Amino acid sequence: MQATVNDSTKLQESLDLITVWASDWQLQVYQLKMLHTCWLCVGSCPVTCTYDVGASVISNNTQCTDVGITVTSNLSPSLHHG
């Protein structure tokens, strides 16, 4: 299944709803944390897009790390082998 422009639009709309919800509840999105947030497209991605949360752009990377585990866009385990 490949991503479509509609999928990207829905994701950005969801991020916008989170931003509005946080504002309504007087919660701030921690901007420094957003500098370390990324999104990853696995496989081929025919849709080129950017996402943002408030004023922060979420970067599109070829690899992302979360809880010490690095995931690459080609799902290669090579980063985990010494």
Secondary structure, DSSP 8 states (H G I E B T S, - for coil): ----HHHHHHHHHHHHHHHHHHHHTT----HHHHTT-EEE--S-------EEETTEEEEEESEEEETTEEEETT---GGG--
